[in-house]
Each structure stands twice: as structure tokens, then as C-alpha cells.
Amino acid sequence: MLHYALKQETWPTTQQELEGRGVVCMSFFDIVLDFILMDAFEDLENPPSSVLAVLRNRWLSDSFKETALATACWSVLKAKRRLLMVPDGFISHFYSVSEHVSPVLAFGF
């Protein structure tokens, strides 16, 4: 992700992608705090009922619950990735990081 973001030739594409998502100023705070965190919370806002059922089942182990949650997050991100206008752009790289971070954060909530 950082390797991609440091390449100056990717900046116009990144700006185009983020402007399409409502980010008007290309600053750290607008990208990280506004776009990335808000996107993560929107995904967690309405989890599928099957995921909620697994997480609320007290008979299942925590490791099983975490695996189920990771699978659900991966499925959502895979579906979102298919809709991207730039398949190897900033948001695609962001989703790659989210595949690893989102399940852990969601399990903590």
C-alpha cells in the first residue's frame, strides 16, 4: 500500500478514485480519518444476519467465530472489489489491507 502511494505516477488515479468517493481534499486526515475509517464503519453497520447468529452463539469457540467473521469480511470486500473502476488502484490496495485488518477490528467490537 505504501509502495503504491509513494509512486507519483499513481497520484492522479488515486485522486480521481477518491474524488468519486466524496473525498475533496487530498490530505492525510481526509483520506485516512474520513474515507478509510468511515468506510470501515459503514461495512460494520449492517452485518449479515448469519454472521450475527454465529457471533451470538455462545456454544461456538472464539476461534470459529473469528474465522466466520473473516470469511464474511473477505466476501464483502471481494464483492466491492469487483465494482471498482480501477482494478489495481488505491482503493484496491486499501481493500487488500482491509482483508487482514477488518476481521480483527470487527471481532473486537
KOLMI-50500 format. One record per atom (N, C-alpha, C): residue number from 1; residue in three letters; atom name; x, y, z. Coordinates in steps of 0.001 Angstrom, whole numbers, plus 500000, padded with zeros to 6 digits. Layout:
KOLMI-50500
pt i=NUM | aa=Ala | at=CA | u=X | v=Y | w=Z
...
end
This chain:
KOLMI-50500
pt i=1 | aa=Met | at=N | u=500837 | v=498809 | w=500000
pt i=1 | aa=Met | at=CA | u=500000 | v=500000 | w=500000
pt i=1 | aa=Met | at=C | u=500878 | v=501250 | w=500000
pt i=2 | aa=Leu | at=N | u=501867 | v=501279 | w=500905
pt i=2 | aa=Leu | at=CA | u=502753 | v=502447 | w=500951
pt i=2 | aa=Leu | at=C | u=503596 | v=502559 | w=499692
pt i=3 | aa=His | at=N | u=504030 | v=501433 | w=499176
pt i=3 | aa=His | at=CA | u=504822 | v=501435 | w=497937
pt i=3 | aa=His | at=C | u=503994 | v=502054 | w=496806
pt i=4 | aa=Tyr | at=N | u=502719 | v=501686 | w=496731
pt i=4 | aa=Tyr | at=CA | u=501826 | v=502234 | w=495708
pt i=4 | aa=Tyr | at=C | u=501614 | v=503736 | w=495930
pt i=5 | aa=Ala | at=N | u=501376 | v=504136 | w=497171
pt i=5 | aa=Ala | at=CA | u=501067 | v=505536 | w=497472
pt i=5 | aa=Ala | at=C | u=502264 | v=506461 | w=497248
pt i=6 | aa=Leu | at=N | u=503468 | v=505930 | w=497350
pt i=6 | aa=Leu | at=CA | u=504656 | v=506765 | w=497168
pt i=6 | aa=Leu | at=C | u=505008 | v=507007 | w=495706
pt i=7 | aa=Lys | at=N | u=504416 | v=506268 | w=494790
pt i=7 | aa=Lys | at=CA | u=504679 | v=506471 | w=493363
pt i=7 | aa=Lys | at=C | u=503897 | v=507691 | w=492876
pt i=8 | aa=Gln | at=N | u=504604 | v=508693 | w=492393
pt i=8 | aa=Gln | at=CA | u=503936 | v=509916 | w=491949
pt i=8 | aa=Gln | at=C | u=503048 | v=509693 | w=490737
pt i=9 | aa=Glu | at=N | u=503364 | v=508710 | w=489919
pt i=9 | aa=Glu | at=CA | u=502542 | v=508467 | w=488731
pt i=9 | aa=Glu | at=C | u=501161 | v=507903 | w=489078
pt i=10 | aa=Thr | at=N | u=500977 | v=507427 | w=490307
pt i=10 | aa=Thr | at=CA | u=499664 | v=506901 | w=490708
pt i=10 | aa=Thr | at=C | u=498776 | v=507964 | w=491349
pt i=11 | aa=Trp | at=N | u=499319 | v=509124 | w=491664
pt i=11 | aa=Trp | at=CA | u=498557 | v=510149 | w=492355
pt i=11 | aa=Trp | at=C | u=497338 | v=510646 | w=491586
pt i=12 | aa=Pro | at=N | u=497432 | v=510913 | w=490273
pt i=12 | aa=Pro | at=CA | u=496223 | v=511360 | w=489565
pt i=12 | aa=Pro | at=C | u=495095 | v=510319 | w=489601
pt i=13 | aa=Thr | at=N | u=495453 | v=509055 | w=489454
pt i=13 | aa=Thr | at=CA | u=494441 | v=507994 | w=489510
pt i=13 | aa=Thr | at=C | u=493842 | v=507905 | w=490903
pt i=14 | aa=Thr | at=N | u=494699 | v=508014 | w=491915
pt i=14 | aa=Thr | at=CA | u=494226 | v=507975 | w=493301
pt i=14 | aa=Thr | at=C | u=493280 | v=509134 | w=493568
pt i=15 | aa=Gln | at=N | u=493642 | v=510310 | w=493103
pt i=15 | aa=Gln | at=CA | u=492788 | v=511480 | w=493299
pt i=15 | aa=Gln | at=C | u=491443 | v=511285 | w=492605
pt i=16 | aa=Gln | at=N | u=491462 | v=510751 | w=491406
pt i=16 | aa=Gln | at=CA | u=490225 | v=510501 | w=490667
pt i=16 | aa=Gln | at=C | u=489344 | v=509490 | w=491413
pt i=17 | aa=Glu | at=N | u=489947 | v=508419 | w=491912
pt i=17 | aa=Glu | at=CA | u=489183 | v=507408 | w=492651
pt i=17 | aa=Glu | at=C | u=488560 | v=507992 | w=493915
pt i=18 | aa=Leu | at=N | u=489347 | v=508748 | w=494671
pt i=18 | aa=Leu | at=CA | u=488854 | v=509283 | w=495941
pt i=18 | aa=Leu | at=C | u=487841 | v=510399 | w=495740
pt i=19 | aa=Glu | at=N | u=488007 | v=511201 | w=494692
pt i=19 | aa=Glu | at=CA | u=487003 | v=512229 | w=494406
pt i=19 | aa=Glu | at=C | u=485667 | v=511583 | w=494071
pt i=20 | aa=Gly | at=N | u=485704 | v=510438 | w=493400
pt i=20 | aa=Gly | at=CA | u=484478 | v=509701 | w=493109
pt i=20 | aa=Gly | at=C | u=483798 | v=509168 | w=494355
pt i=21 | aa=Arg | at=N | u=484546 | v=509054 | w=495444
pt i=21 | aa=Arg | at=CA | u=484012 | v=508580 | w=496719
pt i=21 | aa=Arg | at=C | u=483698 | v=509718 | w=497679
pt i=22 | aa=Gly | at=N | u=483836 | v=510968 | w=497215
pt i=22 | aa=Gly | at=CA | u=483464 | v=512112 | w=498041
pt i=22 | aa=Gly | at=C | u=484604 | v=512768 | w=498800
pt i=23 | aa=Val | at=N | u=485843 | v=512356 | w=498578
pt i=23 | aa=Val | at=CA | u=486989 | v=512995 | w=499230
pt i=23 | aa=Val | at=C | u=487412 | v=514166 | w=498351
pt i=24 | aa=Val | at=N | u=487250 | v=515392 | w=498860
pt i=24 | aa=Val | at=CA | u=487534 | v=516569 | w=498043
pt i=24 | aa=Val | at=C | u=488946 | v=517098 | w=498247
pt i=25 | aa=Cys | at=N | u=489517 | v=516900 | w=499412
pt i=25 | aa=Cys | at=CA | u=490864 | v=517375 | w=499706
pt i=25 | aa=Cys | at=C | u=491771 | v=516168 | w=499917
pt i=26 | aa=Met | at=N | u=492898 | v=516153 | w=499243
pt i=26 | aa=Met | at=CA | u=493804 | v=515005 | w=499308
pt i=26 | aa=Met | at=C | u=494795 | v=515166 | w=500463
pt i=27 | aa=Ser | at=N | u=494282 | v=515194 | w=501682
pt i=27 | aa=Ser | at=CA | u=495146 | v=515291 | w=502853
pt i=27 | aa=Ser | at=C | u=495056 | v=513999 | w=503664
pt i=28 | aa=Phe | at=N | u=496006 | v=513812 | w=504551
pt i=28 | aa=Phe | at=CA | u=496035 | v=512611 | w=505390
pt i=28 | aa=Phe | at=C | u=494728 | v=512453 | w=506163
pt i=29 | aa=Phe | at=N | u=494265 | v=513533 | w=506763
pt i=29 | aa=Phe | at=CA | u=493068 | v=513464 | w=507590
pt i=29 | aa=Phe | at=C | u=491827 | v=513124 | w=506778
pt i=30 | aa=Asp | at=N | u=491705 | v=513725 | w=505600
pt i=30 | aa=Asp | at=CA | u=490533 | v=513451 | w=504770
pt i=30 | aa=Asp | at=C | u=490541 | v=512025 | w=504234
pt i=31 | aa=Ile | at=N | u=491716 | v=511527 | w=503880
pt i=31 | aa=Ile | at=CA | u=491784 | v=510174 | w=503320
pt i=31 | aa=Ile | at=C | u=491686 | v=509128 | w=504415
pt i=32 | aa=Val | at=N | u=492522 | v=509244 | w=505448
pt i=32 | aa=Val | at=CA | u=492572 | v=508203 | w=506480
pt i=32 | aa=Val | at=C | u=491387 | v=508294 | w=507427
pt i=33 | aa=Leu | at=N | u=491172 | v=509454 | w=508014
pt i=33 | aa=Leu | at=CA | u=490132 | v=509555 | w=509032
pt i=33 | aa=Leu | at=C | u=488728 | v=509600 | w=508449
pt i=34 | aa=Asp | at=N | u=488557 | v=510334 | w=507372
pt i=34 | aa=Asp | at=CA | u=487214 | v=510477 | w=506814
pt i=34 | aa=Asp | at=C | u=486848 | v=509298 | w=505924
pt i=35 | aa=Phe | at=N | u=487654 | v=509011 | w=504931
pt i=35 | aa=Phe | at=CA | u=487293 | v=507967 | w=503971
pt i=35 | aa=Phe | at=C | u=487500 | v=506563 | w=504527
pt i=36 | aa=Ile | at=N | u=488706 | v=506253 | w=504990
pt i=36 | aa=Ile | at=CA | u=489029 | v=504880 | w=505382
pt i=36 | aa=Ile | at=C | u=488245 | v=504456 | w=506616
pt i=37 | aa=Leu | at=N | u=488246 | v=505264 | w=507662
pt i=37 | aa=Leu | at=CA | u=487525 | v=504866 | w=508874
pt i=37 | aa=Leu | at=C | u=486019 | v=504828 | w=508657
pt i=38 | aa=Met | at=N | u=485490 | v=505792 | w=507927
pt i=38 | aa=Met | at=CA | u=484046 | v=505802 | w=507686
pt i=38 | aa=Met | at=C | u=483628 | v=504619 | w=506824
pt i=39 | aa=Asp | at=N | u=484442 | v=504240 | w=505851
pt i=39 | aa=Asp | at=CA | u=484151 | v=503077 | w=505021
pt i=39 | aa=Asp | at=C | u=484121 | v=501815 | w=505871
pt i=40 | aa=Ala | at=N | u=485065 | v=501703 | w=506795
pt i=40 | aa=Ala | at=CA | u=485108 | v=500524 | w=507664
pt i=40 | aa=Ala | at=C | u=483873 | v=500459 | w=508556
pt i=41 | aa=Phe | at=N | u=483459 | v=501589 | w=509122
pt i=41 | aa=Phe | at=CA | u=482286 | v=501582 | w=509991
pt i=41 | aa=Phe | at=C | u=480996 | v=501336 | w=509214
pt i=42 | aa=Glu | at=N | u=480923 | v=501794 | w=507969
pt i=42 | aa=Glu | at=CA | u=479740 | v=501513 | w=507152
pt i=42 | aa=Glu | at=C | u=479594 | v=500019 | w=506898
pt i=43 | aa=Asp | at=N | u=480726 | v=499334 | w=506689
pt i=43 | aa=Asp | at=CA | u=480678 | v=497884 | w=506481
pt i=43 | aa=Asp | at=C | u=480226 | v=497158 | w=507738
pt i=44 | aa=Leu | at=N | u=480600 | v=497676 | w=508903
pt i=44 | aa=Leu | at=CA | u=480242 | v=497026 | w=510165
pt i=44 | aa=Leu | at=C | u=478837 | v=497379 | w=510631
pt i=45 | aa=Glu | at=N | u=478244 | v=498399 | w=510024
pt i=45 | aa=Glu | at=CA | u=476947 | v=498896 | w=510480
pt i=45 | aa=Glu | at=C | u=475830 | v=497868 | w=510330
pt i=46 | aa=Asn | at=N | u=475793 | v=497179 | w=509215
pt i=46 | aa=Asn | at=CA | u=474732 | v=496206 | w=508954
pt i=46 | aa=Asn | at=C | u=475320 | v=494853 | w=508564
pt i=47 | aa=Pro | at=N | u=475810 | v=494094 | w=509547
pt i=47 | aa=Pro | at=CA | u=476368 | v=492782 | w=509200
pt i=47 | aa=Pro | at=C | u=475255 | v=491813 | w=508804
pt i=48 | aa=Pro | at=N | u=475566 | v=490824 | w=507984
pt i=48 | aa=Pro | at=CA | u=474559 | v=489828 | w=507604
pt i=48 | aa=Pro | at=C | u=474034 | v=489091 | w=508839
pt i=49 | aa=Ser | at=N | u=472785 | v=488685 | w=508785
pt i=49 | aa=Ser | at=CA | u=472167 | v=488005 | w=509934
pt i=49 | aa=Ser | at=C | u=472868 | v=486694 | w=510260
pt i=50 | aa=Ser | at=N | u=473405 | v=486017 | w=509249
pt i=50 | aa=Ser | at=CA | u=474119 | v=484765 | w=509512
pt i=50 | aa=Ser | at=C | u=475376 | v=485011 | w=510344
pt i=51 | aa=Val | at=N | u=476051 | v=486126 | w=510099
pt i=51 | aa=Val | at=CA | u=477245 | v=486463 | w=510881
pt i=51 | aa=Val | at=C | u=476853 | v=486790 | w=512313
pt i=52 | aa=Leu | at=N | u=475781 | v=487545 | w=512474
pt i=52 | aa=Leu | at=CA | u=475313 | v=487862 | w=513823
pt i=52 | aa=Leu | at=C | u=474926 | v=486604 | w=514587
pt i=53 | aa=Ala | at=N | u=474289 | v=485667 | w=513920
pt i=53 | aa=Ala | at=CA | u=473891 | v=484419 | w=514576
pt i=53 | aa=Ala | at=C | u=475113 | v=483642 | w=515058
pt i=54 | aa=Val | at=N | u=476146 | v=483600 | w=514245
pt i=54 | aa=Val | at=CA | u=477372 | v=482892 | w=514641
pt i=54 | aa=Val | at=C | u=478042 | v=483607 | w=515812
pt i=55 | aa=Leu | at=N | u=478137 | v=484928 | w=515739
pt i=55 | aa=Leu | at=CA | u=478815 | v=485676 | w=516796
pt i=55 | aa=Leu | at=C | u=478070 | v=485618 | w=518121
pt i=56 | aa=Arg | at=N | u=476764 | v=485489 | w=518090
pt i=56 | aa=Arg | at=CA | u=475968 | v=485449 | w=519320
pt i=56 | aa=Arg | at=C | u=475807 | v=484043 | w=519892
pt i=57 | aa=Asn | at=N | u=476254 | v=483051 | w=519157
pt i=57 | aa=Asn | at=CA | u=476128 | v=481667 | w=519622
pt i=57 | aa=Asn | at=C | u=477219 | v=481389 | w=520651
pt i=58 | aa=Arg | at=N | u=476826 | v=481210 | w=521890
pt i=58 | aa=Arg | at=CA | u=477813 | v=481028 | w=522958
pt i=58 | aa=Arg | at=C | u=478437 | v=479645 | w=522960
pt i=59 | aa=Trp | at=N | u=477884 | v=478728 | w=522180
pt i=59 | aa=Trp | at=CA | u=478416 | v=477367 | w=522130
pt i=59 | aa=Trp | at=C | u=479595 | v=477233 | w=521171
pt i=60 | aa=Leu | at=N | u=479778 | v=478211 | w=520320
pt i=60 | aa=Leu | at=CA | u=480885 | v=478169 | w=519358
pt i=60 | aa=Leu | at=C | u=482135 | v=478801 | w=519969
pt i=61 | aa=Ser | at=N | u=483279 | v=478276 | w=519610
pt i=61 | aa=Ser | at=CA | u=484537 | v=478816 | w=520140
pt i=61 | aa=Ser | at=C | u=484845 | v=480174 | w=519509
pt i=62 | aa=Asp | at=N | u=485665 | v=480939 | w=520196
pt i=62 | aa=Asp | at=CA | u=486054 | v=482254 | w=519678
pt i=62 | aa=Asp | at=C | u=486833 | v=482137 | w=518371
pt i=63 | aa=Ser | at=N | u=487645 | v=481102 | w=518244
pt i=63 | aa=Ser | at=CA | u=488414 | v=480948 | w=517003
pt i=63 | aa=Ser | at=C | u=487496 | v=480651 | w=515821
pt i=64 | aa=Phe | at=N | u=486431 | v=479874 | w=516056
pt i=64 | aa=Phe | at=CA | u=485465 | v=479608 | w=514988
pt i=64 | aa=Phe | at=C | u=484730 | v=480890 | w=514608
pt i=65 | aa=Lys | at=N | u=484346 | v=481674 | w=515610
pt i=65 | aa=Lys | at=CA | u=483654 | v=482936 | w=515351
pt i=65 | aa=Lys | at=C | u=484548 | v=483888 | w=514555
pt i=66 | aa=Glu | at=N | u=485814 | v=483942 | w=514937
pt i=66 | aa=Glu | at=CA | u=486741 | v=484826 | w=514233
pt i=66 | aa=Glu | at=C | u=486943 | v=484383 | w=512786
pt i=67 | aa=Thr | at=N | u=487000 | v=483085 | w=512562
pt i=67 | aa=Thr | at=CA | u=487138 | v=482568 | w=511196
pt i=67 | aa=Thr | at=C | u=485901 | v=482886 | w=510365
pt i=68 | aa=Ala | at=N | u=484723 | v=482719 | w=510958
pt i=68 | aa=Ala | at=CA | u=483475 | v=483032 | w=510251
pt i=68 | aa=Ala | at=C | u=483408 | v=484516 | w=509906
pt i=69 | aa=Leu | at=N | u=483823 | v=485353 | w=510834
pt i=69 | aa=Leu | at=CA | u=483815 | v=486795 | w=510598
pt i=69 | aa=Leu | at=C | u=484819 | v=487179 | w=509510
pt i=70 | aa=Ala | at=N | u=485987 | v=486559 | w=509528
pt i=70 | aa=Ala | at=CA | u=486993 | v=486831 | w=508497
pt i=70 | aa=Ala | at=C | u=486480 | v=486434 | w=507121
pt i=71 | aa=Thr | at=N | u=485784 | v=485306 | w=507048
pt i=71 | aa=Thr | at=CA | u=485217 | v=484855 | w=505773
pt i=71 | aa=Thr | at=C | u=484153 | v=485826 | w=505278
pt i=72 | aa=Ala | at=N | u=483312 | v=486311 | w=506184
pt i=72 | aa=Ala | at=CA | u=482271 | v=487269 | w=505805
pt i=72 | aa=Ala | at=C | u=482886 | v=488581 | w=505318
pt i=73 | aa=Cys | at=N | u=483893 | v=489072 | w=506030
pt i=73 | aa=Cys | at=CA | u=484568 | v=490311 | w=505612
pt i=73 | aa=Cys | at=C | u=485222 | v=490131 | w=504249
pt i=74 | aa=Trp | at=N | u=485861 | v=488990 | w=504053
pt i=74 | aa=Trp | at=CA | u=486515 | v=488712 | w=502782
pt i=74 | aa=Trp | at=C | u=485488 | v=488708 | w=501643
pt i=75 | aa=Ser | at=N | u=484320 | v=488125 | w=501878
pt i=75 | aa=Ser | at=CA | u=483276 | v=488068 | w=500847
pt i=75 | aa=Ser | at=C | u=482775 | v=489458 | w=500485
pt i=76 | aa=Val | at=N | u=482560 | v=490296 | w=501498
pt i=76 | aa=Val | at=CA | u=482087 | v=491663 | w=501249
pt i=76 | aa=Val | at=C | u=483131 | v=492446 | w=500455
pt i=77 | aa=Leu | at=N | u=484392 | v=492327 | w=500852
pt i=77 | aa=Leu | at=CA | u=485451 | v=493057 | w=500147
pt i=77 | aa=Leu | at=C | u=485648 | v=492542 | w=498730
pt i=78 | aa=Lys | at=N | u=485486 | v=491254 | w=498525
pt i=78 | aa=Lys | at=CA | u=485606 | v=490683 | w=497179
pt i=78 | aa=Lys | at=C | u=484496 | v=491237 | w=496278
pt i=79 | aa=Ala | at=N | u=483279 | v=491337 | w=496813
pt i=79 | aa=Ala | at=CA | u=482167 | v=491894 | w=496037
pt i=79 | aa=Ala | at=C | u=482413 | v=493372 | w=495727
pt i=80 | aa=Lys | at=N | u=482917 | v=494130 | w=496704
pt i=80 | aa=Lys | at=CA | u=483205 | v=495543 | w=496484
pt i=80 | aa=Lys | at=C | u=484333 | v=495718 | w=495469
pt i=81 | aa=Arg | at=N | u=485311 | v=494815 | w=495506
pt i=81 | aa=Arg | at=CA | u=486453 | v=494905 | w=494589
pt i=81 | aa=Arg | at=C | u=486012 | v=494712 | w=493142
pt i=82 | aa=Arg | at=N | u=484999 | v=493879 | w=492921
pt i=82 | aa=Arg | at=CA | u=484509 | v=493645 | w=491558
pt i=82 | aa=Arg | at=C | u=483886 | v=494890 | w=490945
pt i=83 | aa=Leu | at=N | u=483430 | v=495815 | w=491764
pt i=83 | aa=Leu | at=CA | u=482753 | v=497021 | w=491281
pt i=83 | aa=Leu | at=C | u=483701 | v=498200 | w=491038
pt i=84 | aa=Leu | at=N | u=484985 | v=498017 | w=491281
pt i=84 | aa=Leu | at=CA | u=485936 | v=499123 | w=491156
pt i=84 | aa=Leu | at=C | u=486158 | v=499519 | w=489702
pt i=85 | aa=Met | at=N | u=486281 | v=500824 | w=489479
pt i=85 | aa=Met | at=CA | u=486576 | v=501337 | w=488143
pt i=85 | aa=Met | at=C | u=488045 | v=501111 | w=487783
pt i=86 | aa=Val | at=N | u=488932 | v=501217 | w=488777
pt i=86 | aa=Val | at=CA | u=490368 | v=500998 | w=488577
pt i=86 | aa=Val | at=C | u=490740 | v=499743 | w=489371
pt i=87 | aa=Pro | at=N | u=490890 | v=498606 | w=488696
pt i=87 | aa=Pro | at=CA | u=491079 | v=497343 | w=489416
pt i=87 | aa=Pro | at=C | u=492383 | v=497230 | w=490202
pt i=88 | aa=Asp | at=N | u=493394 | v=498044 | w=489883
pt i=88 | aa=Asp | at=CA | u=494658 | v=497976 | w=490609
pt i=88 | aa=Asp | at=C | u=495023 | v=499345 | w=491177
pt i=89 | aa=Gly | at=N | u=494019 | v=500098 | w=491595
pt i=89 | aa=Gly | at=CA | u=494251 | v=501444 | w=492098
pt i=89 | aa=Gly | at=C | u=494355 | v=501502 | w=493609
pt i=90 | aa=Phe | at=N | u=494225 | v=502708 | w=494135
pt i=90 | aa=Phe | at=CA | u=494359 | v=502944 | w=495570
pt i=90 | aa=Phe | at=C | u=493326 | v=502163 | w=496366
pt i=91 | aa=Ile | at=N | u=492087 | v=502200 | w=495930
pt i=91 | aa=Ile | at=CA | u=491024 | v=501535 | w=496683
pt i=91 | aa=Ile | at=C | u=491214 | v=500023 | w=496657
pt i=92 | aa=Ser | at=N | u=491711 | v=499484 | w=495572
pt i=92 | aa=Ser | at=CA | u=492020 | v=498054 | w=495514
pt i=92 | aa=Ser | at=C | u=493100 | v=497698 | w=496530
pt i=93 | aa=His | at=N | u=494128 | v=498531 | w=496621
pt i=93 | aa=His | at=CA | u=495177 | v=498305 | w=497619
pt i=93 | aa=His | at=C | u=494613 | v=498465 | w=499031
pt i=94 | aa=Phe | at=N | u=493728 | v=499426 | w=499213
pt i=94 | aa=Phe | at=CA | u=493081 | v=499620 | w=500512
pt i=94 | aa=Phe | at=C | u=492274 | v=498384 | w=500902
pt i=95 | aa=Tyr | at=N | u=491555 | v=497800 | w=499954
pt i=95 | aa=Tyr | at=CA | u=490792 | v=496586 | w=500243
pt i=95 | aa=Tyr | at=C | u=491709 | v=495418 | w=500590
pt i=96 | aa=Ser | at=N | u=492885 | v=495359 | w=499987
pt i=96 | aa=Ser | at=CA | u=493849 | v=494303 | w=500323
pt i=96 | aa=Ser | at=C | u=494280 | v=494406 | w=501783
pt i=97 | aa=Val | at=N | u=494526 | v=495620 | w=502244
pt i=97 | aa=Val | at=CA | u=494873 | v=495820 | w=503654
pt i=97 | aa=Val | at=C | u=493664 | v=495509 | w=504534
pt i=98 | aa=Ser | at=N | u=492491 | v=495933 | w=504104
pt i=98 | aa=Ser | at=CA | u=491271 | v=495710 | w=504887
pt i=98 | aa=Ser | at=C | u=490945 | v=494235 | w=505065
pt i=99 | aa=Glu | at=N | u=491319 | v=493405 | w=504098
pt i=99 | aa=Glu | at=CA | u=491066 | v=491969 | w=504226
pt i=99 | aa=Glu | at=C | u=491731 | v=491391 | w=505464
pt i=100 | aa=His | at=N | u=492842 | v=491973 | w=505873
pt i=100 | aa=His | at=CA | u=493568 | v=491474 | w=507039
pt i=100 | aa=His | at=C | u=493182 | v=492197 | w=508325
pt i=101 | aa=Val | at=N | u=492855 | v=493470 | w=508226
pt i=101 | aa=Val | at=CA | u=492608 | v=494283 | w=509413
pt i=101 | aa=Val | at=C | u=491141 | v=494254 | w=509850
pt i=102 | aa=Ser | at=N | u=490219 | v=494284 | w=508909
pt i=102 | aa=Ser | at=CA | u=488795 | v=494379 | w=509243
pt i=102 | aa=Ser | at=C | u=488280 | v=493254 | w=510133
pt i=103 | aa=Pro | at=N | u=488602 | v=491986 | w=509867
pt i=103 | aa=Pro | at=CA | u=488082 | v=490931 | w=510748
pt i=103 | aa=Pro | at=C | u=488538 | v=491082 | w=512199
pt i=104 | aa=Val | at=N | u=489768 | v=491487 | w=512396
pt i=104 | aa=Val | at=CA | u=490283 | v=491651 | w=513756
pt i=104 | aa=Val | at=C | u=489572 | v=492805 | w=514453
pt i=105 | aa=Leu | at=N | u=489398 | v=493919 | w=513744
pt i=105 | aa=Leu | at=CA | u=488697 | v=495062 | w=514327
pt i=105 | aa=Leu | at=C | u=487233 | v=494737 | w=514596
pt i=106 | aa=Ala | at=N | u=486595 | v=494066 | w=513662
pt i=106 | aa=Ala | at=CA | u=485183 | v=493718 | w=513833
pt i=106 | aa=Ala | at=C | u=484995 | v=492750 | w=514992
pt i=107 | aa=Phe | at=N | u=485901 | v=491808 | w=515161
pt i=107 | aa=Phe | at=CA | u=485798 | v=490845 | w=516257
pt i=107 | aa=Phe | at=C | u=485979 | v=491553 | w=517601
pt i=108 | aa=Gly | at=N | u=486767 | v=492624 | w=517604
pt i=108 | aa=Gly | at=CA | u=486965 | v=493397 | w=518827
pt i=108 | aa=Gly | at=C | u=485741 | v=494184 | w=519238
pt i=109 | aa=Phe | at=N | u=484891 | v=494531 | w=518270
pt i=109 | aa=Phe | at=CA | u=483669 | v=495266 | w=518582
pt i=109 | aa=Phe | at=C | u=482605 | v=494287 | w=518951
end
